[in-house]
Amino acid sequence: MKKVIYFFVLVCLVLVPIGCTPEDKEEKTTLMISAAASLTDVLNELKPVFEDEYPSIELTFNFGGSGKLAQMIIQGAPSDVFLSASESDMDRLQVEDLILKETRVDFAENELVLIANKEQPVKVSSFNDINSAGVDHLAIGEPESVPVGRYTKQVLEGLNLWDSLQGSLVLGSDVRQVLTHVEMGNADAGIVYASDALRSEKVTIVATADSDWHEPIMYPGAVVSDTSNPDEAKEFLVFLASEKGQELLHKHGFK
């Protein structure tokens, strides 16, 4: 019996210095953030800043088109926070009570720009030139599921270009894929968010769409209703709207 007690004491003495006591350090809460693809860079930079300020919370991200992310949440995919690139996709979740509407906040705004590959320039200087400037392939987001695609369609329809460009469109599943099409030379030009164009060294911004040509490009965020971590999720949204969060968003081209 004495040997057993001695062994137990010895094990405790060895484990205590390395933190294996009953008062072991607090386990971290992991937040799953479902976020629009256009937020990839800024959120990856924001992650260590947030986690340094909130050491008990760890962020994980699921990036994609806002429409597809909203559909995943509707179908029951686990998520704590939804960050959308459009009001309409957030509205879908709010109508079905899948977000806590009192937590909903618009935290950023963006612009729509026409881009071209720097090494394969085309003679296009405005949106109105697209049809007459040798643009054989125009990369845009899928209008039915990607916010940047819906905004693009609004612009092109307003300029009476939508119907005539149908045979030239190269569709992307999210804004990053649209950008990649232009970077790789798979499209002569493309229409993306200003924040995505600014991050690329391979494309140049040809023109910026007038804000009157499309609905406002607002980014709403909200806590998902079935989250197990509502307090931590709310803290993340507060941080996103804070001075630190807004500085990072501005740095990455968001308004």
C-alpha atoms as one frame of an Amber mdcrd trajectory, in Angstrom:
protein
   0.000   0.000   0.000   2.864   2.379   0.840   4.400   1.709  -2.583   1.135
   2.650  -4.303   0.875   5.925  -2.356   4.526   6.738  -3.049   4.017   6.149
  -6.774   0.916   8.372  -6.824   2.761  11.199  -5.087   5.714  10.836  -7.445
   3.455  11.009 -10.525   1.771  14.164  -9.209   5.118  15.818  -8.545   6.201
  15.101 -12.095   2.923  16.248 -13.710   2.303  19.423 -11.709   5.137  21.437
 -13.313   3.856  20.692 -16.809   0.291  21.774 -16.092  -1.401  18.415 -15.511
  -3.143  19.453 -12.301  -6.889  19.299 -11.648  -6.772  23.054 -12.277  -5.473
  22.477 -15.801  -5.623  25.470 -18.124  -9.039  26.406 -19.510 -10.019  24.718
 -22.752 -10.504  27.045 -25.703 -13.862  27.663 -27.324 -13.716  27.112 -31.076
 -15.880  29.366 -33.218 -16.803  28.319 -36.745 -17.117  31.417 -38.926 -18.899
  30.930 -42.254 -17.607  33.838 -44.320 -17.828  35.189 -47.852 -14.768  34.306
 -49.946 -13.911  37.990 -50.381 -13.143  38.142 -46.643 -10.456  35.451 -46.776
  -7.363  37.636 -46.504  -8.642  40.095 -43.932 -10.015  37.376 -41.640  -6.794
  35.364 -41.815  -4.920  38.487 -40.714  -7.523  39.310 -38.095  -7.432  35.819
 -36.546  -4.190  36.153 -34.491  -5.108  39.703 -33.446  -8.486  38.551 -32.129
  -7.108  35.417 -30.470  -4.424  37.462 -28.723  -7.124  39.698 -27.253  -9.461
  36.757 -26.513  -7.072  33.873 -25.628  -9.929  31.550 -24.654 -11.422  31.663
 -28.179 -10.048  30.011 -31.326 -11.353  30.948 -34.770 -11.883  28.547 -37.656
 -13.206  29.614 -41.054 -15.352  28.177 -43.797 -15.001  30.440 -46.845 -17.221
  30.316 -49.915 -19.937  32.035 -51.902 -22.466  33.658 -49.574 -25.410  31.928
 -51.238 -23.862  28.483 -50.832 -22.884  29.179 -47.231 -26.420  30.320 -46.432
 -27.797  27.140 -48.004 -25.397  25.032 -45.928 -26.629  26.705 -42.744 -30.240
  26.148 -43.815 -29.406  22.464 -44.270 -27.954  22.259 -40.771 -24.219  22.693
 -41.295 -22.559  23.715 -37.998 -21.704  27.413 -37.780 -21.503  30.030 -35.048
 -21.302  33.225 -37.133 -22.330  34.035 -40.705 -20.531  36.845 -42.553 -22.240
  37.513 -45.864 -21.304  39.628 -48.876 -24.950  40.488 -49.463 -27.982  41.535
 -47.479 -30.265  39.145 -49.365 -28.441  35.989 -48.273 -28.584  37.121 -44.659
 -32.268  37.964 -45.144 -32.916  34.336 -46.153 -31.610  33.117 -42.808 -33.402
  35.809 -40.830 -36.763  34.941 -42.403 -36.297  31.345 -41.261 -35.115  32.401
 -37.765 -31.704  30.851 -38.374 -29.824  33.884 -37.057 -30.216  35.927 -33.879
 -31.580  39.055 -35.546 -30.615  41.313 -32.643 -26.946  40.506 -33.376 -27.123
  41.425 -37.065 -24.749  44.238 -38.010 -23.369  45.710 -41.253 -19.609  45.765
 -40.743 -18.165  46.578 -44.191 -18.906  47.835 -47.695 -17.243  47.144 -51.040
 -17.058  48.354 -54.644 -17.363  46.536 -57.966 -14.473  46.884 -60.423 -13.563
  45.776 -63.939 -10.126  44.134 -64.099  -7.721  42.861 -66.753  -4.524  40.811
 -66.692  -1.446  43.060 -66.482   0.540  40.888 -68.898  -2.314  40.398 -71.374
  -3.969  43.818 -71.506  -7.048  44.413 -73.608  -8.194  47.741 -74.987 -10.944
  48.272 -72.453 -11.177  51.407 -70.344 -14.731  51.267 -69.053 -17.664  48.924
 -68.557 -19.246  50.310 -71.703 -16.199  49.188 -73.728 -16.549  45.502 -72.870
 -18.428  44.612 -76.046 -16.139  46.502 -78.399 -12.679  46.082 -76.884 -11.695
  42.573 -77.873 -13.036  40.946 -74.709 -13.746  37.398 -75.886 -14.103  35.984
 -72.381 -15.447  37.903 -69.378 -15.171  36.268 -65.946 -18.020  36.954 -63.522
 -19.541  35.304 -60.481 -22.443  32.904 -60.884 -25.443  35.283 -60.610 -27.768
  32.729 -59.018 -25.572  31.894 -56.018 -22.724  34.414 -55.734 -23.348  38.003
 -54.587 -20.642  39.455 -56.835 -22.410  37.750 -59.739 -25.751  39.288 -58.817
 -24.220  42.753 -58.555 -22.451  42.214 -61.884 -25.676  41.199 -63.598 -27.373
  44.338 -62.277 -24.596  46.478 -63.765 -24.541  44.741 -67.142 -28.328  44.759
 -67.453 -28.395  48.459 -66.603 -25.854  49.124 -69.369 -27.800  46.925 -71.831
 -24.859  44.527 -72.135 -26.149  41.420 -70.388 -27.872  39.722 -73.323 -25.102
  40.415 -75.835 -22.404  39.008 -73.515 -24.011  35.625 -72.835 -21.642  33.766
 -75.169 -18.573  35.370 -73.582 -19.192  34.742 -69.891 -16.889  32.566 -67.785
 -18.675  31.830 -64.502 -16.963  31.482 -61.133 -18.291  29.788 -57.990 -17.046
  32.670 -55.846 -15.199  35.955 -56.331 -11.784  34.356 -55.795 -12.374  31.981
 -58.697 -13.355  34.934 -60.902 -10.105  36.669 -59.954  -8.111  33.501 -60.667
  -9.630  33.197 -64.160  -8.227  36.626 -65.043  -4.884  36.041 -63.299  -4.369
  32.770 -65.219  -5.400  34.264 -68.561  -8.544  32.133 -68.830 -10.522  35.358
 -69.305  -9.608  38.660 -70.936 -11.330  40.658 -68.212 -13.382  40.112 -65.106
 -15.645  41.856 -62.620 -14.760  41.479 -58.948 -14.776  43.402 -55.680 -12.215
  46.169 -55.256 -10.838  44.419 -52.159 -10.003  41.291 -54.180  -8.467  43.211
 -57.086  -6.189  45.166 -54.744  -4.680  41.992 -53.287  -3.516  40.707 -56.668
  -0.239  41.667 -58.341  -1.349  40.105 -61.616  -4.348  42.253 -62.476  -5.040
  45.926 -62.973  -8.239  47.803 -62.183  -9.645  49.232 -65.403 -12.784  50.910
 -64.072 -14.990  51.143 -60.998 -18.747  50.655 -61.329 -20.898  53.589 -60.342
 -22.618  52.773 -57.041 -25.952  53.717 -58.651 -25.605  50.817 -61.087 -26.166
  48.141 -58.446 -27.615  47.694 -54.984 -25.252  48.644 -52.128 -22.553  46.037
 -51.527 -22.968  45.691 -47.782 -21.471  42.964 -45.592 -23.798  41.914 -42.761
 -22.759  39.599 -39.953 -24.868  37.748 -37.390 -24.754  34.971 -34.821 -26.307
  31.716 -36.047 -29.320  30.695 -33.947 -28.225  27.167 -33.057 -24.719  28.130
 -31.929 -23.471  26.568 -28.720 -21.310  29.632 -28.076 -23.549  32.707 -28.354
 -21.515  34.918 -26.009 -18.223  34.223 -27.753 -19.867  34.666 -31.178 -21.207
  38.068 -30.112 -17.731  39.068 -28.888 -16.327  38.273 -32.333 -18.888  40.506
 -34.057 -18.177  43.319 -31.588 -14.460  42.991 -32.368 -15.158  43.049 -36.121
 -16.963  46.367 -35.724 -14.335  47.768 -33.350 -11.566  50.191 -34.308  -9.051
  47.344 -34.677 -11.387  45.318 -36.862 -12.305  48.290 -39.031  -8.649  49.252
 -39.512  -7.904  45.777 -40.861 -10.921  45.867 -43.157  -9.860  49.265 -44.510
  -6.322  47.989 -45.033  -7.720  45.225 -47.269  -9.737  47.589 -49.453 -13.114
  47.544 -47.724 -15.016  50.766 -47.104
